[in-house]
Amino acid sequence: MTDHTDINNVPEAVAVPKKRMRFSVVWIIPIVAAIVAVGIAVQQILSKGPTINIVFKEAEGIEAGKTFVKHKDVKIGQVTKVKLTKDFTHVVVTASIDKSAAGLIVEDTKFYIEQPRVSLSGISGLGTLMSGNYIGIEVGKSTKAHYEFIGLEVPPPISIEEPGRRFILEADNLGSVGIGSPLYYRRLNVGQVIGYDLAENGRSVTIKVFVKAPYDKYVTADTRFWQASGVDVSLGADGLSVRTQSALSVLIGGIAFETFGSFGDVKPAAEKAVFNLYGNRTEAAAKIEEVVTPYVLRFKEGLRGLSVGAPVTYLGFPIGEVTSVRLEGDMMTGDIHPRVDIVIYLGRFVRHMKKVDTAKEMGMSLQERRPTVQRLVDRGLRAQLKSGSLVTGQLYVAFDLHKDAPRVKIDFTKSPPELPTVPSGLADLQEKLQSILARLEGLLKRADEEVVPEAKKTLEELRGVLKSVDTTVVGKDAPMQQDLRETLQEINRAAQAVRGLTESLERNPDAIIRGKTQEKP
């Protein structure tokens, strides 16, 4: 039997609607917090400046989260991390910079740790005693961003914003100057030394100086710089010379500069122009001569007291200087004598002359000047050593006219030509003294041969006279002796009578008035 299911008994399907969830107020708080967090994150991302790394040799007083980065005493960032380099020789300081100061972080920007310092230029960083050390910044001029830097050991001596110009000086040695040493112009402090270094060849020193505006315009191509450190004491043919720049330069050293006259272009020198640094003002003030003529002098006397740089004069006027003092000759023959090399500056010679065409004289060649030199020598022009100072004993070369000097022909084929000389006054005096001594020696020798025998004869005659006097005058039985004894006896009797009279007056004082009283029998 088949089982049939009643389709009518199947239950009808009914659609059940989905239940809706109700919105709860509790969800508002996390949603708002999330929105705020996202906003803060976005704001931090949008306002965050660059992060930089600075490598210092040491990081004294630098702490993460406490030390600030400042520019013009305004906080522009903060240190976030301090760690050692991989080789443990340096310190890497990580700092976060404000976005507003991102434009300062460029390729040539410099960073340094500001702390109390005492230097030649003064005391700096005293404010950090209260606020603590901070990282200072010297803004560069580049426009290219950069984020890795090597920190400076000390702050830059001159701010890049300071108006003025930098120059480079070359010297044989550093002397007593250092970073911060003052720079003087006519005794005014107008700048300072900002750095120095040894030249690449190791034979000189380069010194960097900064001259403040507006004094930098007085530095021209012809400006001379010299060491103004301490006390400049020099002993020369002119005697003792003492010069000082200022009390400060005596203590910490310094450099001075000046333009002596107008030698040429008077326009201000270019930035980083190179100048020579002279040892003192005298060397710096020496005029650069355009026409220089060398000559040789040979003397027959010692040259002690004559040094390189000693003046050469003509009739008392300076016309040149000594360039070399040495010996020359033949060691085999033993003919060795002093040699002095000098230079004559035609400009100085012509400057002392009136009614002379200076341009024409300065333009003449050595060949054209030879007749003039020979005429002067024919008139007696001779070189002579003279003492410039009795205190120092320094000598100089003096050209004067000696009319009695023998004629000399100059050999202009030699280079340099030799000019004639005469002995100095001291040497001439020595020659005269030697001549006098020779004459005295001759006289003494002649006296020993001729005068002494005659003197002996005279002495014998004198002895005879003295013997006669002894017999007639001084002898015991001489007549004069008998008369002398009788005279002495008479004097003795007179003295006894006077003595008796004196004793009588003492006994009878009135005897002078009354006379002598008759003695009673």
C-alpha positions in Angstrom: 0.0 0.0 0.0 1.4 3.3 -1.0 1.9 6.0 1.7 0.9 9.3 0.3 1.7 12.5 2.1 -0.8 15.2 2.5 0.6 18.3 0.8 -1.9 20.4 2.6 -0.5 19.5 5.9 3.0 21.0 5.0 3.6 24.2 7.1 3.9 27.5 5.1 7.3 29.3 5.1 7.2 32.7 6.6 10.0 35.4 6.0 11.4 36.6 9.3 12.8 40.2 9.2 16.5 40.9 10.3 17.0 42.4 13.6 18.6 46.0 13.6 21.4 46.8 16.0 20.8 49.9 18.1 23.6 52.8 18.1 25.1 53.2 21.6 26.5 56.5 22.9 29.4 54.6 24.4 31.0 54.4 20.9 31.3 58.2 20.6 34.3 58.5 23.0 36.7 56.2 21.2 35.7 57.5 17.8 36.4 61.1 18.9 39.7 60.0 20.4 40.7 58.2 17.2 39.9 61.3 15.2 41.9 63.5 17.6 44.8 61.1 17.5 44.8 61.1 13.7 44.6 64.9 13.7 47.5 65.2 16.0 49.5 62.7 14.0 48.8 64.5 10.8 49.6 67.9 12.5 52.9 66.5 13.8 53.8 65.1 10.4 53.0 68.4 8.7 54.7 70.5 11.3 57.8 68.3 11.9 61.1 69.8 10.8 64.2 67.9 9.7 66.2 65.6 11.9 70.0 66.2 11.8 73.1 64.4 13.1 76.1 66.4 14.4 79.4 64.7 15.1 81.4 66.3 18.0 84.7 65.3 19.4 83.1 65.6 22.9 79.6 66.4 24.0 80.1 68.1 27.3 76.9 69.2 28.9 74.7 67.7 26.1 71.7 65.6 27.2 68.8 64.1 25.2 65.5 65.8 25.9 67.1 68.7 27.8 69.6 70.4 25.5 68.3 72.9 22.9 69.5 74.1 19.6 69.5 77.9 19.5 70.0 80.6 16.9 70.2 84.2 18.1 69.2 82.9 21.5 65.9 81.5 20.1 65.1 77.8 20.5 64.8 76.2 17.0 65.2 72.5 18.0 66.1 70.0 20.7 68.5 67.1 21.1 66.7 63.7 20.9 69.6 61.3 21.1 73.3 61.2 22.1 75.5 58.2 21.3 79.0 57.2 20.5 80.3 56.5 17.0 81.1 52.9 16.0 84.8 53.4 16.7 84.0 55.2 20.0 86.2 58.2 19.1 83.4 60.8 18.7 79.9 61.6 19.7 76.9 61.7 17.4 74.2 64.1 18.6 70.8 63.8 17.0 68.5 66.8 17.1 65.1 67.6 15.8 64.7 71.0 14.2 61.5 73.0 14.0 59.9 73.2 10.6 60.0 77.0 10.8 63.8 76.8 11.0 64.3 74.2 8.3 65.6 76.8 6.0 68.6 77.3 8.2 69.8 73.7 7.8 71.9 74.1 4.7 75.1 72.6 3.4 77.6 75.2 4.9 75.8 75.7 8.2 78.1 75.2 11.2 77.2 73.9 14.7 79.1 74.2 17.9 78.6 73.7 21.7 78.2 77.0 23.5 79.7 77.0 26.9 81.8 79.4 29.1 85.1 80.2 27.4 88.1 82.5 28.1 90.1 83.5 24.9 92.3 86.3 23.7 89.3 88.2 22.4 87.5 88.1 25.8 85.1 85.9 27.9 82.1 84.4 26.2 79.2 82.0 27.0 78.6 83.3 30.6 74.8 82.9 30.1 75.2 79.1 30.0 76.3 79.1 33.6 72.6 79.4 34.5 70.8 77.9 31.5 73.3 75.1 30.7 75.2 74.4 27.5 73.4 74.5 24.2 74.2 73.9 20.5 74.8 77.1 18.7 74.4 77.5 14.9 76.3 79.6 12.4 74.0 79.9 9.4 75.6 79.3 5.9 74.8 81.0 2.6 74.0 77.8 0.6 70.5 77.0 -0.5 71.0 73.2 -0.6 69.6 71.3 2.4 71.9 69.0 4.3 71.4 66.8 7.4 74.8 65.4 8.4 77.4 67.8 10.0 80.8 67.9 11.7 80.6 70.1 14.7 83.2 72.8 15.5 85.4 72.6 18.5 85.0 76.3 19.3 82.5 78.9 18.0 83.5 80.9 14.9 85.4 84.0 16.0 83.4 86.2 13.5 79.8 85.7 12.6 79.2 85.3 8.9 76.7 88.2 9.2 79.4 90.5 10.6 80.1 93.2 7.9 83.7 93.3 6.8 86.2 91.3 4.8 88.7 88.5 5.4 92.3 88.6 4.2 95.2 86.2 4.3 98.7 87.0 5.6 101.8 85.0 4.9 104.7 85.0 7.4 107.8 83.0 8.2 106.5 82.1 11.6 103.4 82.7 13.7 105.1 84.9 16.3 103.0 85.7 19.4 99.7 86.0 17.7 96.8 83.6 18.1 93.1 83.3 17.3 91.5 86.4 18.7 94.6 88.6 18.6 93.6 92.2 17.8 94.1 93.9 14.5 95.1 97.6 14.5 94.8 100.4 12.1 96.4 103.7 13.3 96.2 102.2 16.8 92.4 101.6 16.5 91.2 98.0 17.1 89.5 97.2 13.8 89.5 93.4 13.6 91.1 90.3 14.8 92.9 87.1 13.8 90.3 84.3 13.0 92.6 81.4 12.1 96.0 80.2 11.1 97.6 77.2 9.5 100.9 75.8 8.2 101.5 76.3 4.5 101.5 73.3 2.3 105.3 73.4 1.7 105.9 73.7 5.5 108.1 76.7 5.1 105.7 79.5 6.1 102.5 80.2 8.0 99.2 81.5 6.6 97.2 83.7 9.0 93.5 84.6 8.4 92.4 88.0 9.6 89.0 89.8 9.6 88.7 93.6 9.2 85.4 95.1 10.3 83.5 97.5 8.1 84.0 100.4 7.4 87.7 100.0 8.1 88.1 97.2 5.5 88.0 99.9 2.8 91.4 101.1 3.9 93.0 97.8 3.0 94.3 98.3 -0.6 96.7 96.4 -2.8 99.6 98.5 -1.3 98.7 98.0 2.3 101.4 96.6 4.6 100.8 94.4 7.6 103.3 93.8 10.4 103.7 92.1 13.7 102.7 94.6 16.5 103.2 92.0 19.3 104.9 92.9 22.5 107.7 95.4 22.6 109.8 95.8 19.5 113.4 96.6 20.5 116.0 97.0 17.8 119.7 97.9 17.9 121.0 99.2 14.6 123.2 101.8 13.1 120.7 104.5 14.2 121.0 103.4 17.9 118.4 101.9 20.2 114.8 101.9 19.0 111.8 100.8 21.2 108.3 100.7 19.7 105.0 99.4 21.1 101.5 99.3 19.6 99.3 99.2 22.7 99.2 97.7 26.2 96.9 95.0 25.0 99.2 94.0 22.2 102.1 93.8 24.7 100.1 91.1 26.6 98.4 89.1 23.9 100.1 90.1 20.7 98.6 91.7 17.6 98.9 92.8 14.0 98.9 96.3 12.6 98.4 97.6 9.0 98.7 100.8 7.2 99.1 102.1 3.6 102.3 104.2 3.4 101.6 106.7 0.7 99.9 105.9 -2.6 102.1 103.4 -4.4 99.5 102.6 -7.1 95.9 101.4 -7.1 94.0 102.8 -4.1 90.9 100.7 -4.6 90.0 98.4 -1.7 91.6 95.0 -1.9 89.5 92.0 -2.8 88.1 89.5 -0.3 90.7 86.9 0.8 93.6 88.9 -0.9 97.0 87.7 0.1 99.6 90.0 1.9 103.0 89.6 3.3 103.3 89.9 7.1 106.5 91.9 8.0 108.4 91.5 11.3 108.0 95.2 12.3 106.9 98.6 11.2 110.3 99.6 9.9 110.4 96.7 7.5 106.8 97.3 6.4 107.4 101.0 5.8 110.4 100.5 3.6 109.6 101.8 0.2 109.7 99.4 -2.7 112.4 100.8 -5.0 111.9 100.6 -8.7 115.6 101.1 -9.8 118.1 99.1 -7.8 121.8 99.0 -8.7 124.2 96.5 -7.0 127.9 97.3 -6.2 130.7 95.5 -4.4 133.0 97.1 -1.8 136.2 95.5 -0.5 137.7 96.7 2.8 141.1 96.1 4.4 139.8 96.1 7.9 137.5 94.1 10.2 133.7 94.4 9.6 132.5 93.7 13.1 129.4 95.8 13.7 128.4 95.9 10.0 125.2 93.8 9.3 122.8 93.2 6.5 120.3 96.0 6.3 122.8 98.7 7.5 122.2 102.0 5.7 124.4 103.3 2.8 124.7 107.1 2.7 126.1 109.8 0.4 127.2 112.9 2.2 124.9 112.0 5.0 121.8 111.2 2.9 120.5 107.6 2.8 120.7 106.2 -0.7 120.8 102.4 -0.2 121.6 99.5 2.1 123.9 96.6 2.8 122.7 93.3 1.3 125.6 90.9 2.2 128.7 90.8 4.4 131.1 87.9 3.8 134.6 86.8 3.1 136.1 86.0 -0.3 139.5 85.0 -1.6 141.8 82.2 -2.5 142.3 79.5 0.2 145.4 78.2 -1.6 147.2 81.5 -1.5 145.7 82.7 1.8 144.5 86.0 0.2 141.2 86.3 2.1 139.6 89.7 2.6 136.1 91.1 3.6 133.5 91.7 0.9 130.4 93.9 1.3 127.6 93.8 -1.2 125.4 96.9 -1.4 122.5 98.3 -3.4 122.0 101.9 -4.4 118.4 103.1 -4.9 118.4 105.7 -7.6 115.0 107.0 -6.5 116.4 107.9 -3.1 119.5 109.5 -4.7 117.5 111.7 -7.1 114.9 112.6 -4.5 117.5 114.7 -2.6 118.5 116.7 -5.7 116.9 119.9 -7.0 116.4 120.9 -10.6 116.7 117.4 -11.9 114.4 115.7 -14.3 113.4 112.7 -12.1 111.5 110.8 -14.8 114.5 111.1 -17.2 117.0 110.0 -14.5 114.9 107.1 -13.4 114.5 106.0 -17.0 118.3 105.9 -17.7 119.9 102.5 -18.1 123.0 101.4 -16.1 125.1 101.8 -19.3 123.9 105.5 -19.5 124.7 106.1 -15.8 128.3 104.8 -16.0 129.9 108.2 -17.0 128.2 109.9 -14.0 129.5 107.3 -11.6 133.0 107.5 -13.0 133.0 111.3 -12.7 132.1 111.1 -9.1 134.9 108.6 -8.5 137.3 110.9 -10.2 136.3 113.7 -7.9 137.2 111.5 -4.9 134.0 109.5 -4.2 135.0 106.7 -1.8 133.2 104.3 0.5 134.2 104.3 4.2 132.9 102.5 7.3 131.6 104.7 10.0 130.1 104.1 13.5 126.4 104.9 13.7 126.1 104.5 17.4 128.7 104.5 20.2 126.2 102.5 22.4 125.6 99.6 20.0 128.8 99.7 18.0 126.9 99.3 14.7 128.6 100.4 11.5 127.2 101.7 8.2 128.7 102.6 4.8 129.3 106.2 4.0 130.2 107.6 0.6 132.1 111.0 0.8 134.4 113.0 -1.5 138.1 112.6 -0.6 140.0 115.0 -2.8 143.4 113.6 -2.0 142.3 110.0 -3.0 144.3 108.5 -5.9 142.5 108.2 -9.2 140.7 104.8 -9.8 139.2 103.5 -13.0 136.0 101.4 -12.5 135.8 98.2 -14.3 132.1 98.2 -15.5 132.6 94.8 -17.2 132.4 93.1 -13.8 128.9 92.3 -12.5 128.4 93.9 -10.1 131.1 96.6 -10.5 133.5 97.4 -7.6 133.6 100.9 -6.1 136.8 102.1 -4.3 137.1 102.4 -0.5 139.2 104.2 2.1 140.1 103.1 5.6 137.6 104.2 8.3 138.5 106.8 10.8 139.3 104.2 13.4 141.5 102.3 11.0 143.3 105.5 10.0 143.8 106.3 13.7 145.3 102.9 14.3 147.7 103.4 11.4 148.8 106.7 12.8 149.3 105.3 16.2 151.4 102.4 14.8 153.5 105.0 12.9 154.0 107.0 16.1 154.9 103.9 18.1 157.4 103.0 15.4 159.0 106.4 15.6 159.2 106.2 19.4 160.8 102.8 19.1 163.5 104.3 16.8 164.1 107.2 19.2 164.5 104.8 22.1 167.0 102.8 20.2 169.0 105.8 19.2 168.9 107.0 22.8 170.3 103.7 23.9 173.2 104.1 21.5 174.0 107.8 21.8 172.4 109.4 24.8 173.1 106.8 27.4 176.9 107.0 27.2 176.7 110.8 27.4 174.5 110.5 30.4 177.0 108.2 32.1 179.7 110.8 31.7 177.5 113.5 33.2 176.7 111.3 36.2 180.5 110.8 36.9 181.0 114.6 36.9 178.0 115.0 39.2 179.5 112.5 41.6 182.7 114.6 41.7 180.8 117.8 42.5 178.9 116.1 45.3 182.2 114.8 46.8 183.6 118.3 46.8 180.5 119.6 48.6 180.9 116.9 51.2 184.5 117.9 51.8 183.9 121.7 52.1 180.5 121.9 53.5 179.3 118.7 55.1 182.6 117.2 56.3 183.5 117.0 60.0 186.5 119.3 59.8 185.2 121.6 57.1 185.5 125.4 57.8 181.7 125.8 57.3 181.2 123.2 60.0 183.4 125.1 62.5 181.5 128.4 61.9 178.2 126.6 62.3 179.2 125.2 65.7 180.2 128.6 67.1 177.0 130.2 65.9 175.0 127.5 67.7 176.9 128.1 70.9 176.1 131.9 70.8 172.4 131.2 70.2 172.5 128.8 73.2 174.0 131.5 75.5 171.4 134.1 74.4 168.6 131.6 75.1 169.9 131.1 78.7 169.9 134.9 79.3 166.3 135.2 78.1 165.3 132.4 80.4 166.9 134.1 83.4 165.1 137.4 82.6 161.8 135.6 82.4 162.2 133.9 85.8 163.2 137.3 87.4 160.0 139.0 86.1 157.9 136.2 87.4 159.3 136.8 90.9 159.2 140.7 90.7 156.5 141.7 88.1 156.8 145.5 89.1 160.5 145.4 88.1 159.5 146.6 84.6 158.2 149.9 86.2 160.4 150.4 89.3 163.5 148.9 87.8 165.8 146.4 89.3 166.0 146.6 93.2 169.3 146.6 94.9 169.8 143.4 96.7 170.8 143.8 100.3 174.3 142.7 101.3 
